[in-house]
Amino acid sequence: AAATARGRAPTAGHRPAPASLAEVPPAYVLQLALYRALLQPLYPGRTVKAALLFTEAPRLIELPASALDDALARLTGA
C-alpha cells in the first residue's frame, strides 16, 4: 500500500482539516445541528453546544448556535 510522507496509508476521500468555521463543510454543520435538536429536549434549561474535533490538525472548532440554527432553518425551510 502507498504511504504518505508521515508513513500512513492515505484514506479514501481524505481532506485536510478546516482552518476555520468558514471552511467547515455545510453537511457537518447540519449534522451537528440535528444532534443538538435531538439532545436539547433531554436537557431542559441547559445549553447544548457543538464542536468538531479534527485530530490530524489537531483542531477544535466550536460551532456557534447561530450557525446551527441557520443550518436547521435551511433544512426545514423555517
N, CA and C atoms as a LAMMPS dump frame, in Angstrom:
ITEM: TIMESTEP
0
ITEM: NUMBER OF ATOMS
234
ITEM: BOX BOUNDS ff ff ff
-5.0000000000000000e+02 5.0000000000000000e+02
-5.0000000000000000e+02 5.0000000000000000e+02
-5.0000000000000000e+02 5.0000000000000000e+02
ITEM: ATOMS id mol type element x y z
1 1 1 N 0.841 -1.184 0
2 1 2 C 0 0 0
3 1 3 C 0.881 1.239 0
4 2 1 N 0.421 2.254 -0.681
5 2 2 C 1.157 3.514 -0.729
6 2 3 C 1.106 4.18 0.635
7 3 1 N 2.14 4.913 0.955
8 3 2 C 2.181 5.612 2.241
9 3 3 C 2.416 7.091 2.011
10 4 1 N 1.937 7.881 2.922
11 4 2 C 2.149 9.323 2.85
12 4 3 C 3.512 9.652 3.441
13 5 1 N 3.858 10.933 3.425
14 5 2 C 5.135 11.373 3.983
15 5 3 C 5.245 11.034 5.468
16 6 1 N 4.132 10.94 6.153
17 6 2 C 4.148 10.605 7.585
18 6 3 C 4.16 9.096 7.813
19 7 1 N 4.156 8.326 6.737
20 7 2 C 4.208 6.887 6.873
21 7 3 C 2.866 6.217 7.026
22 8 1 N 1.785 6.96 6.878
23 8 2 C 0.442 6.387 6.987
24 8 3 C -0.126 6.161 5.597
25 9 1 N -0.939 5.137 5.479
26 9 2 C -1.627 4.899 4.211
27 9 3 C -2.693 5.965 4.021
28 10 1 N -2.823 6.515 2.821
29 10 2 C -3.864 7.526 2.594
30 10 3 C -5.246 6.902 2.687
31 11 1 N -6.212 7.681 3.137
32 11 2 C -7.585 7.199 3.22
33 11 3 C -8.394 7.78 2.073
34 12 1 N -9.361 7.03 1.621
35 12 2 C -10.217 7.49 0.519
36 12 3 C -10.999 8.706 0.964
37 13 1 N -11.039 9.724 0.129
38 13 2 C -11.815 10.909 0.43
39 13 3 C -11.194 11.804 1.486
40 14 1 N -9.939 11.59 1.8
41 14 2 C -9.282 12.393 2.84
42 14 3 C -9.154 13.844 2.404
43 15 1 N -9.558 14.732 3.291
44 15 2 C -9.406 16.171 3.073
45 15 3 C -8.695 16.751 4.282
46 16 1 N -7.924 17.802 4.093
47 16 2 C -7.297 18.42 5.264
48 16 3 C -8.35 19.032 6.185
49 17 1 N -8.012 19.122 7.449
50 17 2 C -8.929 19.713 8.433
51 17 3 C -9.175 21.172 8.095
52 18 1 N -10.409 21.636 8.249
53 18 2 C -10.692 23.051 8.006
54 18 3 C -9.889 23.925 8.973
55 19 1 N -9.483 25.083 8.49
56 19 2 C -8.714 26.011 9.323
57 19 3 C -9.625 26.896 10.166
58 20 1 N -10.887 27.017 9.759
59 20 2 C -11.813 27.905 10.465
60 20 3 C -13.241 27.419 10.261
61 21 1 N -14.16 28.041 10.976
62 21 2 C -15.578 27.714 10.834
63 21 3 C -16.047 27.897 9.397
64 22 1 N -15.552 28.914 8.728
65 22 2 C -15.968 29.195 7.351
66 22 3 C -15.625 28.054 6.398
67 23 1 N -14.632 27.241 6.74
68 23 2 C -14.215 26.132 5.883
69 23 3 C -14.881 24.801 6.237
70 24 1 N -15.66 24.764 7.304
71 24 2 C -16.325 23.523 7.714
72 24 3 C -17.409 23.199 6.69
73 25 1 N -17.42 21.979 6.149
74 25 2 C -18.45 21.616 5.176
75 25 3 C -19.859 21.781 5.764
76 26 1 N -20.783 22.337 4.987
77 26 2 C -22.155 22.541 5.477
78 26 3 C -22.809 21.262 5.998
79 27 1 N -22.471 20.124 5.411
80 27 2 C -23.06 18.862 5.87
81 27 3 C -22.67 18.565 7.315
82 28 1 N -21.449 18.923 7.721
83 28 2 C -21.017 18.709 9.102
84 28 3 C -21.813 19.603 10.047
85 29 1 N -22.006 20.854 9.639
86 29 2 C -22.756 21.799 10.473
87 29 3 C -24.192 21.31 10.631
88 30 1 N -24.795 20.869 9.54
89 30 2 C -26.168 20.363 9.6
90 30 3 C -26.261 19.132 10.489
91 31 1 N -25.309 18.228 10.371
92 31 2 C -25.332 17.02 11.191
93 31 3 C -25.306 17.382 12.676
94 32 1 N -24.449 18.303 13.051
95 32 2 C -24.388 18.699 14.457
96 32 3 C -25.619 19.488 14.877
97 33 1 N -26.209 20.238 13.955
98 33 2 C -27.456 20.948 14.257
99 33 3 C -28.568 19.948 14.572
100 34 1 N -28.613 18.87 13.818
101 34 2 C -29.618 17.832 14.071
102 34 3 C -29.367 17.14 15.41
103 35 1 N -28.117 16.837 15.711
104 35 2 C -27.792 16.236 17.014
105 35 3 C -28.236 17.155 18.148
106 36 1 N -27.936 18.447 18.015
107 36 2 C -28.309 19.404 19.055
108 36 3 C -29.825 19.45 19.215
109 37 1 N -30.564 19.456 18.093
110 37 2 C -32.027 19.499 18.146
111 37 3 C -32.588 18.266 18.859
112 38 1 N -31.947 17.128 18.679
113 38 2 C -32.402 15.907 19.347
114 38 3 C -32.04 15.89 20.83
115 39 1 N -30.91 16.477 21.176
116 39 2 C -30.457 16.457 22.565
117 39 3 C -31.104 17.523 23.44
118 40 1 N -31.462 18.658 22.863
119 40 2 C -31.996 19.764 23.668
120 40 3 C -33.173 19.363 24.552
121 41 1 N -34.151 18.604 24.062
122 41 2 C -35.274 18.237 24.938
123 41 3 C -34.858 17.359 26.125
124 42 1 N -33.722 16.683 26.01
125 42 2 C -33.254 15.834 27.1
126 42 3 C -32.605 16.629 28.228
127 43 1 N -32.239 17.874 27.941
128 43 2 C -31.551 18.725 28.911
129 43 3 C -32.236 20.08 29.016
130 44 1 N -33.484 20.102 29.509
131 44 2 C -34.215 21.372 29.602
132 44 3 C -33.481 22.364 30.508
133 45 1 N -33.486 23.617 30.078
134 45 2 C -32.835 24.662 30.852
135 45 3 C -31.323 24.697 30.72
136 46 1 N -30.764 23.843 29.873
137 46 2 C -29.311 23.794 29.678
138 46 3 C -28.995 24.138 28.234
139 47 1 N -27.81 24.647 28.008
140 47 2 C -27.356 24.958 26.661
141 47 3 C -26.586 23.765 26.112
142 48 1 N -26.966 23.301 24.933
143 48 2 C -26.249 22.217 24.265
144 48 3 C -25.345 22.854 23.219
145 49 1 N -24.044 22.653 23.378
146 49 2 C -23.069 23.207 22.441
147 49 3 C -22.554 22.098 21.538
148 50 1 N -21.992 22.498 20.401
149 50 2 C -21.453 21.525 19.455
150 50 3 C -20.083 21.988 18.977
151 51 1 N -19.197 21.019 18.78
152 51 2 C -17.861 21.322 18.275
153 51 3 C -17.376 20.137 17.455
154 52 1 N -16.475 20.417 16.549
155 52 2 C -15.842 19.388 15.734
156 52 3 C -14.376 19.293 16.138
157 53 1 N -13.904 18.075 16.364
158 53 2 C -12.505 17.852 16.698
159 53 3 C -11.841 17.157 15.516
160 54 1 N -10.865 17.822 14.945
161 54 2 C -10.089 17.253 13.848
162 54 3 C -8.753 16.824 14.442
163 55 1 N -8.568 15.519 14.601
164 55 2 C -7.41 15.005 15.327
165 55 3 C -6.108 15.147 14.556
166 56 1 N -6.156 15.189 13.244
167 56 2 C -4.926 15.291 12.466
168 56 3 C -4.277 16.659 12.621
169 57 1 N -5.082 17.71 12.793
170 57 2 C -4.55 19.08 12.795
171 57 3 C -3.663 19.396 14.001
172 58 1 N -3.905 19.146 15.242
173 58 2 C -5.199 18.967 15.896
174 58 3 C -5.922 20.312 16.019
175 59 1 N -7.233 20.248 15.857
176 59 2 C -8.01 21.498 15.868
177 59 3 C -9.416 21.209 16.388
178 60 1 N -9.895 22.072 17.279
179 60 2 C -11.263 22.011 17.784
180 60 3 C -11.978 23.256 17.291
181 61 1 N -13.076 23.054 16.583
182 61 2 C -13.852 24.18 16.066
183 61 3 C -15.234 24.125 16.7
184 62 1 N -15.511 25.102 17.57
185 62 2 C -16.835 25.182 18.181
186 62 3 C -17.783 25.837 17.188
187 63 1 N -18.952 25.256 17.032
188 63 2 C -19.948 25.787 16.109
189 63 3 C -20.899 26.681 16.891
190 64 1 N -20.963 27.954 16.544
191 64 2 C -21.858 28.856 17.274
192 64 3 C -23.322 28.471 17.067
193 65 1 N -24.139 28.783 18.053
194 65 2 C -25.568 28.477 17.975
195 65 3 C -26.183 29.057 16.708
196 66 1 N -25.743 30.238 16.3
197 66 2 C -26.314 30.863 15.099
198 66 3 C -26.054 30.026 13.85
199 67 1 N -24.881 29.406 13.747
200 67 2 C -24.578 28.557 12.587
201 67 3 C -25.454 27.307 12.599
202 68 1 N -25.665 26.745 13.781
203 68 2 C -26.518 25.561 13.899
204 68 3 C -27.973 25.911 13.603
205 69 1 N -28.433 27.043 14.133
206 69 2 C -29.806 27.493 13.883
207 69 3 C -30.036 27.725 12.392
208 70 1 N -29.076 28.369 11.729
209 70 2 C -29.203 28.649 10.293
210 70 3 C -29.257 27.363 9.48
211 71 1 N -28.422 26.392 9.831
212 71 2 C -28.404 25.12 9.102
213 71 3 C -29.742 24.403 9.242
214 72 1 N -30.288 24.401 10.443
215 72 2 C -31.573 23.744 10.677
216 72 3 C -32.698 24.479 9.962
217 73 1 N -32.646 25.799 9.943
218 73 2 C -33.668 26.593 9.251
219 73 3 C -33.642 26.322 7.747
220 74 1 N -32.443 26.169 7.18
221 74 2 C -32.354 25.856 5.744
222 74 3 C -32.969 24.486 5.448
223 75 1 N -32.762 23.544 6.354
224 75 2 C -33.307 22.202 6.158
225 75 3 C -34.828 22.199 6.242
226 76 1 N -35.364 22.916 7.217
227 76 2 C -36.808 22.882 7.458
228 76 3 C -37.569 23.943 6.685
229 77 1 N -36.833 24.883 6.083
230 77 2 C -37.491 25.96 5.348
231 77 3 C -38.11 26.996 6.261
232 78 1 N -37.721 26.973 7.53
233 78 2 C -38.275 27.931 8.509
234 78 3 C -37.561 29.264 8.449
